[in-house]
Amino acid sequence: MTFSTIIVMLIVGIAMLSIGFATKKRWLKFLSIIPLAVSIWQIAILFLMGL
């Protein structure tokens, strides 16, 4: 995954989470966990490779 793809997934996850809170849709909040988790995991792997 490229860094720009990771950032886009992070932005999509944050947008889904904020829309879920704004509309009070519980399923959207749970669905936003997937792109957030993937992007945070990939960022962690990138930083761990640098160590």
QUIFENWO-V317113 format. One record per residue. N is the residue number from 0. SS is DSSP state (~ for helix, > for strand, _ for the rest). PHI is phi in radians with two decimals (none if undefined). Layout:
# QUIFENWO-V317113
[[N & SS & PHI] [N & SS & PHI]]
This chain:
# QUIFENWO-V317113
[[0 & _ & none] [1 & _ & -1.41] [2 & ~ & -1.12] [3 & ~ & -1.15] [4 & ~ & -1.14] [5 & ~ & -1.10] [6 & ~ & -1.14] [7 & ~ & -1.10] [8 & ~ & -1.12] [9 & ~ & -1.14] [10 & ~ & -1.14] [11 & ~ & -1.10] [12 & ~ & -1.10] [13 & ~ & -1.17] [14 & ~ & -1.12] [15 & ~ & -1.11] [16 & ~ & -1.15] [17 & ~ & -1.20] [18 & ~ & -1.15] [19 & ~ & -1.11] [20 & ~ & -1.24] [21 & ~ & -1.19] [22 & ~ & -1.65] [23 & _ & 1.03] [24 & _ & -1.71] [25 & ~ & -1.19] [26 & ~ & -1.18] [27 & ~ & -1.24] [28 & ~ & -1.12] [29 & ~ & -1.18] [30 & ~ & -1.22] [31 & ~ & -1.25] [32 & ~ & -1.14] [33 & ~ & -1.10] [34 & ~ & -1.16] [35 & ~ & -1.15] [36 & ~ & -1.14] [37 & ~ & -1.12] [38 & ~ & -1.20] [39 & ~ & -1.16] [40 & ~ & -1.11] [41 & ~ & -1.17] [42 & ~ & -1.13] [43 & ~ & -1.10] [44 & ~ & -1.11] [45 & ~ & -1.07] [46 & ~ & -1.23] [47 & ~ & -1.24] [48 & ~ & -1.16] [49 & ~ & -1.30] [50 & _ & -1.41]]
